[in-house]
């Protein structure tokens, strides 16, 4: 497996990274700039949120060219409505959409609940939900069947994950099948505004990632309520995160808590993942099990 964009490439090819509205593979399948364009550019995980605005605009143009948006409901307050596209089956009411700062794409059967405040560029992918009173700044992507709540800024949440409650998520990337407990927040700026150093899996060292950098969470990982993620934290695959104070900046895959806690038992981890997947009508596949066993043993 490729560790270039760890923790996300621990469980998927670079082509299956979501940036903008689509994955890189989906972009290429639709004739847009695909793998060759993005692989030389995405060399660190923070590049996903750094280039997300550009990718959102490209994907919006691609997906809406020649397509007809559903009408904006009368109860929705829209700024620059010409930059808003609503796919068939989407539900939204009594929210504020400001597309003057970038386009807003609302996917099929997605829902924006009342009281949400959203600034573009923004994408709510198929079947995803923005909960009541949520505040979202661009450039943000909420992946398919994910749930967004609280305050979110310049972040990418992949598919089937939940950040459904109050708490801040900024300059971050969250993998698939993750859950952030109520009150979970991350720091994205050091209190002295110094450069942030982030764990780099290929070299086993901390490297500079700029002055704005939040949380990188691998697939199937979860945080307890009121978890406080340190600036530039990297969480591996299938971690159950709980403990006192700020988290360590590097939480290895299959961690059970942090500190001196034992490793997450593999069979228990697989049962827990299967339970989470059932909540969204899915099942843990044999291919996923084999991949997780490989990561656990590695």
C-alpha positions as CSV (number, residue, x, y, z in Angstrom):
1,X,0.0,0.0,0.0
2,X,1.1,3.6,-0.8
3,X,1.9,5.7,2.3
4,X,2.2,9.0,0.3
5,X,-1.1,10.3,1.6
6,X,-1.3,8.3,4.8
7,X,-3.7,7.7,6.5
8,X,-6.0,7.8,3.5
9,X,-3.8,5.7,1.2
10,X,-3.6,3.0,3.8
11,X,-7.0,1.8,2.7
12,X,-7.4,3.1,-0.9
13,X,-5.5,4.1,-4.0
14,X,-4.7,7.7,-4.6
15,X,-7.2,7.6,-7.5
16,X,-10.0,7.0,-4.9
17,X,-9.2,10.1,-2.9
18,X,-12.1,12.6,-2.8
19,X,-11.2,16.2,-3.6
20,X,-13.8,18.7,-4.7
21,X,-17.0,16.8,-5.4
22,X,-15.7,13.7,-7.1
23,X,-12.9,11.2,-6.4
24,X,-9.9,11.5,-8.8
25,X,-11.0,8.3,-10.5
26,X,-14.5,9.7,-11.1
27,X,-13.1,12.9,-12.5
28,X,-11.1,11.0,-15.1
29,X,-14.0,8.7,-16.0
30,X,-16.0,11.9,-16.8
31,X,-13.3,13.3,-19.0
32,X,-11.9,15.9,-16.5
33,X,-8.4,16.4,-15.2
34,X,-7.8,13.1,-13.5
35,X,-5.0,10.9,-12.1
36,X,-2.1,12.4,-14.1
37,X,-3.1,15.9,-13.1
38,X,-3.6,15.2,-9.4
39,X,-0.9,12.6,-8.5
40,X,2.1,15.1,-9.0
41,X,0.1,17.7,-6.9
42,X,-1.2,15.6,-4.0
43,X,2.0,14.6,-2.3
44,X,1.0,15.3,1.3
45,X,-2.4,14.8,3.1
46,X,-2.8,18.5,3.7
47,X,-2.8,19.1,0.0
48,X,-6.3,17.6,-0.1
49,X,-7.8,20.6,1.8
50,X,-5.4,23.1,0.3
51,X,-6.5,22.3,-3.2
52,X,-10.1,21.6,-2.4
53,X,-11.4,25.0,-3.5
54,X,-9.9,24.6,-7.0
55,X,-11.2,21.1,-7.3
56,X,-14.7,22.2,-6.2
57,X,-14.9,24.8,-8.9
58,X,-13.7,22.4,-11.5
59,X,-16.1,19.7,-10.5
60,X,-19.0,22.1,-10.2
61,X,-18.4,23.2,-13.8
62,X,-18.1,19.6,-15.0
63,X,-21.3,18.3,-13.3
64,X,-23.6,21.3,-14.0
65,X,-22.7,21.8,-17.6
66,X,-25.9,21.3,-19.5
67,X,-27.7,20.2,-16.4
68,X,-30.8,21.9,-14.9
69,X,-30.9,22.7,-11.2
70,X,-34.0,22.1,-9.1
71,X,-35.5,25.4,-8.0
72,X,-34.3,27.1,-4.8
73,X,-37.2,26.7,-2.3
74,X,-38.9,30.0,-1.3
75,X,-37.8,29.7,2.3
76,X,-34.1,29.5,1.4
77,X,-32.2,32.8,1.5
78,X,-29.7,32.6,-1.4
79,X,-26.9,35.0,-2.3
80,X,-25.7,34.6,-5.9
81,X,-28.3,31.9,-6.7
82,X,-26.8,31.6,-10.2
83,X,-23.9,29.7,-8.5
84,X,-26.1,27.2,-6.7
85,X,-27.0,23.8,-8.2
86,X,-29.6,21.6,-6.5
87,X,-29.8,18.0,-7.8
88,X,-33.0,16.0,-8.0
89,X,-34.4,14.8,-4.7
90,X,-32.4,17.2,-2.5
91,X,-34.3,18.7,0.5
92,X,-33.6,22.1,1.9
93,X,-35.5,24.8,3.7
94,X,-35.0,27.9,5.9
95,X,-31.3,27.9,5.4
96,X,-28.8,30.6,4.1
97,X,-26.6,29.8,1.1
98,X,-24.0,32.3,0.1
99,X,-22.5,31.4,-3.3
100,X,-20.9,34.8,-3.9
101,X,-17.6,33.3,-2.5
102,X,-17.8,30.1,-4.6
103,X,-20.3,27.7,-6.1
104,X,-22.6,25.5,-3.9
105,X,-23.5,22.0,-5.1
106,X,-26.2,20.0,-3.4
107,X,-26.3,16.4,-4.5
108,X,-29.2,14.0,-5.1
109,X,-31.2,13.2,-2.1
110,X,-29.0,15.3,0.2
111,X,-30.6,17.4,2.9
112,X,-29.8,20.8,4.5
113,X,-31.9,21.3,7.6
114,X,-33.3,24.6,8.8
115,X,-31.0,27.2,10.3
116,X,-27.8,26.1,8.5
117,X,-25.4,28.8,7.3
118,X,-23.3,27.9,4.3
119,X,-20.7,29.8,2.3
120,X,-19.2,28.5,-0.9
121,X,-17.3,26.9,-2.4
122,X,-19.2,23.9,-0.9
123,X,-20.3,20.5,-1.9
124,X,-22.9,18.3,-0.2
125,X,-22.6,14.9,-2.0
126,X,-25.4,12.4,-2.6
127,X,-27.4,11.4,0.4
128,X,-25.4,13.6,2.8
129,X,-27.0,15.7,5.6
130,X,-26.3,19.1,7.1
131,X,-28.0,19.3,10.5
132,X,-29.9,22.2,12.1
133,X,-27.9,25.3,12.9
134,X,-24.7,24.1,11.2
135,X,-22.1,26.8,10.2
136,X,-20.0,25.8,7.2
137,X,-17.3,27.9,5.5
138,X,-15.7,27.1,2.2
139,X,-13.9,25.3,0.8
140,X,-15.7,22.3,2.3
141,X,-16.8,18.9,0.9
142,X,-19.3,16.6,2.8
143,X,-19.0,13.2,1.1
144,X,-21.8,10.8,0.2
145,X,-24.1,9.8,3.1
146,X,-22.0,11.7,5.6
147,X,-23.5,13.9,8.3
148,X,-22.3,17.4,9.1
149,X,-23.0,19.5,12.2
150,X,-21.4,22.2,14.4
151,X,-18.8,24.5,12.7
152,X,-16.7,23.3,9.7
153,X,-14.2,25.2,7.6
154,X,-12.0,24.3,4.7
155,X,-12.3,20.5,5.2
156,X,-13.1,17.3,3.3
157,X,-15.1,14.6,4.9
158,X,-15.2,11.4,2.8
159,X,-18.2,9.2,2.5
160,X,-20.3,7.6,5.3
161,X,-18.8,9.5,8.2
162,X,-20.4,11.5,10.9
163,X,-19.6,14.9,12.5
164,X,-23.1,15.4,13.6
165,X,-22.8,17.6,16.7
166,X,-21.3,20.8,17.9
167,X,-17.6,21.3,17.8
168,X,-15.1,22.7,15.4
169,X,-13.5,21.0,12.4
170,X,-11.1,23.1,10.3
171,X,-8.4,22.6,7.7
172,X,-8.9,18.8,8.1
173,X,-9.6,15.6,6.2
174,X,-11.7,12.8,7.6
175,X,-11.8,9.4,6.0
176,X,-14.7,7.0,5.5
177,X,-16.8,5.4,8.2
178,X,-15.5,7.8,10.9
179,X,-17.5,9.3,13.8
180,X,-16.6,12.4,15.8
181,X,-18.3,12.3,19.2
182,X,-20.3,15.3,20.4
183,X,-18.2,18.3,21.3
184,X,-15.1,17.0,19.4
185,X,-12.9,19.9,18.1
186,X,-9.6,20.3,16.5
187,X,-6.9,23.0,16.6
188,X,-5.7,24.2,13.2
189,X,-3.5,27.1,14.3
190,X,-0.7,27.1,17.0
191,X,-1.2,29.7,19.7
192,X,2.1,31.3,18.6
193,X,1.2,31.2,14.9
194,X,4.3,29.1,14.2
195,X,4.7,26.5,11.5
196,X,2.9,23.2,12.2
197,X,4.8,20.0,12.0
198,X,2.8,16.8,11.0
199,X,3.7,13.2,11.3
200,X,4.9,11.8,7.9
201,X,4.4,8.0,7.7
202,X,6.9,7.3,4.8
203,X,9.8,9.0,6.7
204,X,8.7,8.4,10.3
205,X,9.3,12.0,11.1
206,X,7.4,15.2,11.7
207,X,7.6,17.6,8.7
208,X,6.4,21.2,8.2
209,X,2.9,21.6,6.8
210,X,2.3,25.4,6.9
211,X,0.6,27.5,9.6
212,X,-3.0,26.1,9.1
213,X,-3.4,22.4,9.6
214,X,-6.0,20.5,11.5
215,X,-6.9,16.8,11.8
216,X,-6.2,13.8,9.4
217,X,-8.3,10.8,10.4
218,X,-8.0,7.4,8.7
219,X,-11.0,5.2,7.8
220,X,-13.1,3.5,10.5
221,X,-11.7,5.7,13.3
222,X,-13.9,7.3,16.1
223,X,-13.5,9.9,18.8
224,X,-15.2,10.0,22.2
225,X,-17.3,13.0,23.2
226,X,-15.4,16.2,23.8
227,X,-12.2,15.0,22.3
228,X,-9.7,17.8,21.7
229,X,-7.4,17.1,18.8
230,X,-4.0,18.8,18.8
231,X,-2.8,21.0,15.9
232,X,-1.9,18.8,12.9
233,X,-2.9,15.5,14.4
234,X,-2.6,12.3,12.3
235,X,-4.9,9.4,13.3
236,X,-4.4,6.1,11.6
237,X,-7.0,3.5,10.5
238,X,-9.5,2.0,13.0
239,X,-8.7,3.9,16.1
240,X,-11.0,4.3,19.1
241,X,-9.9,7.6,20.5
242,X,-10.4,8.7,24.1
243,X,-8.3,10.1,27.0
244,X,-7.5,13.2,29.0
245,X,-6.3,16.5,27.6
246,X,-5.1,17.2,24.0
247,X,-4.4,14.2,21.9
248,X,-1.0,13.2,20.8
249,X,-0.1,14.5,17.3
250,X,0.3,10.9,16.0
251,X,-2.2,8.1,16.9
252,X,-1.2,4.9,15.2
253,X,-3.7,2.6,13.5
254,X,-5.7,0.3,15.8
255,X,-5.1,2.5,18.9
256,X,-7.4,1.9,21.8
257,X,-7.4,5.3,23.5
258,X,-4.0,7.0,23.7
259,X,-1.2,6.8,26.2
260,X,-0.5,3.5,27.7
261,X,-3.7,1.7,26.6
262,X,-3.4,-1.7,24.8
263,X,-3.9,-2.1,21.1
264,X,-7.5,-2.4,19.7
265,X,-8.3,-6.1,19.5
266,X,-8.7,-7.0,15.8
267,X,-11.8,-9.2,16.2
268,X,-13.5,-6.5,18.4
269,X,-12.5,-3.8,15.9
270,X,-14.1,-5.8,13.1
271,X,-17.3,-6.3,15.1
272,X,-17.5,-2.6,15.9
273,X,-16.9,-1.6,12.3
274,X,-19.7,-4.0,11.2
275,X,-22.0,-2.4,13.7
276,X,-21.3,1.1,12.5
277,X,-21.8,0.0,8.9
278,X,-25.2,-1.5,9.7
279,X,-26.3,1.9,10.9
280,X,-26.1,3.1,7.3
281,X,-27.4,-0.1,5.7
282,X,-24.1,-1.6,4.7
283,X,-22.1,-4.7,5.7
284,X,-18.4,-5.2,6.3
285,X,-17.0,-7.0,3.2
286,X,-14.4,-9.8,3.0
287,X,-12.2,-7.4,1.0
288,X,-12.3,-4.9,3.8
289,X,-11.6,-7.5,6.4
290,X,-8.5,-8.7,4.6
291,X,-7.3,-5.1,4.2
292,X,-7.8,-4.4,7.8
293,X,-6.0,-7.6,8.9
294,X,-3.1,-6.6,6.7
295,X,-2.9,-3.1,8.3
296,X,-3.2,-4.6,11.8
297,X,-0.4,-7.1,11.3
298,X,1.8,-4.5,9.6
